[in-house]
Amino acid sequence: MKHTITFLPDNITATVDKGENLLNAAAQAGVYIHAYCGGDGICGKCKVVVNKGEVRSDKANLKQEDWDKGYRLACLSTVESDLEITVPEMTSKSGKALKRKPRTTRTISAKAQDSLIGSWEIEPPVSKLYLKLNPPSLDDNISDMDRVMRGIRQAFPDHVGEPSYDHPELIKYLPAVLRESDWKITLLLLRRNQGGFRIIDVEAGDTTAKLYGLAVDIGTTTCSGVLVDLNNGEILAESSGYNGQISCGEDVISRIVYANRPGGQKALQDKVVGTINTIIEDICRELIISPADIAYMMAAGNTIMSHLLLGLDPKYLRESPYVPGVSRFPLTKAAELGIHAHPSMRLFLYPCIASYVGGDIVAGVHACQMAKSDKVSLFIDIGTNGEIVVGNQDWMVCAACSAGPAFEGGGIRYGMRASSGAIENFQIHPETFDPMIVTIGHIKPSGICGSGLISIVAELLENGVIDQQGKFRQNLDTPRIRQGADGWEYVLAWARDSLIGEDIVITEVDLDNLMRAKGAMYAGYQTLLESVGLSFADLDRVIMAGNFGAYIDLERAVCIGLLPDVDRENFYYIGNASMLGCQISLSDVNRFQERLAVRQLMTNMELSENPEFMQHYMAALFLPHTDMSLFPTVQEKLKGIS
Ligand code: FES
């Protein structure tokens, strides 16, 4: 159930789910409330007055007299009805009320899912066929296999192409299965591209009710699996876990280096196979099914992950001119890689484009149907490597830019992954420069995650705490700006309010690293667009993929120059697009077959040695950009900030 909250005195309204935390609601609405301890209920700063409506609240350290006056700690309150909340007046040093700045936050709407991805049929490439065959006789004495083939032809009289089989083990056990099941069998069939079916397996009796497919997203950090009932398309279970290769290096380059050690490549293959097996075990345990019931697996990963899974040497992927050993991966039997599944289970891997534009991006582009639309789209997946695709149904160019790990907490002094204690939302008092900090899990802060970093930098910029070069204004009257070990810094949380018992700061070195990361992304968009004679004005859609997009604040990401300053209605977010592509391909043979055409349409552009890219990159090392005409809404926002 949804409830409306009106925040006074600024009359800002927000609609939130019942049970939403009040501090979160304020942060998402762009309403500043003092909050120093991340929402842990310790600092006692986030007091608000509940004028109308009902909240469920914990008194914690709040004084009785404040409680009696109707004060509540926003971070310890949840929304139970429509509310009218007064946030205590922000006062200036002269005692006058301060005008709050207009709302500057906005999430990317999830409208995309249906409009971009469309619908798909439940007609999987792998299917089951139950046959009741006539036993052989002296008058009908064709071989067992021919009898099965005849059964398939009779079941699909209009189907073009002869059935076949390619599994020599099959003929060893087929005669026994036929007789022991009284000639009632279920065939596992794979549709061939050129028409007809290939027999993958034969089972005794009617097992058609058990037909499962596994979609797997093989990430450098995390692997996820989704089990789909291929009879009806229903998602039955999901599981995920860290990629076991993490112990051999955090990023793809360190994995390639590890693979070069004696036995390294095999160790990496074993580790990712082990991760997939754990996912399969978790899912099978939850559903009480056997891994052998999984008939088909569709996976996508970046090029390095795909090579390592198949046991291919990734060595040359990091050497100029950065070409992969193979881009269309062979159809593989998963069991031959050590994956615990049906011995005949086929593993399909999405094809890749280049060393750093992999099958995960092809799967994402496939999922959102860019290749079937006349609209010009910019597809962005932000991670350590930012991948970018621009195009439509007639052409597509793509590139990877080495954004660096800033958005995953790397290279940031108090950077961390998006886990409990990470600052994920941030606002600043425009005159005292005190922070409003919201952490994941509402505990004292222990660091800054990627989305928090974007919020922090945008707020510091909009409030004049830093300039457009990412340097602190040293003349501001606040003890939070000070000189530290890495130069000038801003104290986000004093030691007493932090979980780690020390001041949490953001430094000029951090700001520099962030500017490099966002500058590489923006320069990538510009270089690709210009390569096809287009500009940002020609874009019909900007599609964000990847988990990072779920938490990104659109206005703030534009404010720092990470995303282009185009009509906000043109932004879409589709989540884990790679996984979506796998799920769609599992379920719909027509969409499955399109994936190769999508790959064919995509042309890679190597940016690392591209002079235009370098020029754009240098120009983007500014907040948001040296060319402010590219960011008209930010220019407007920053007017008057000296
Ligand atoms: S007590 Fe609510 S943010 Fe600290």
Boltz pocket constraint, residues with backbone or C-beta under 6 A from the ligand:
constraints:
  - pocket:
      binder: B
      contacts: [[A, 34], [A, 35], [A, 36], [A, 37], [A, 38], [A, 39], [A, 40], [A, 41], [A, 42], [A, 43], [A, 44], [A, 45], [A, 46], [A, 73], [A, 74], [A, 75], [A, 76], [A, 437]]
      max_distance: 6.0
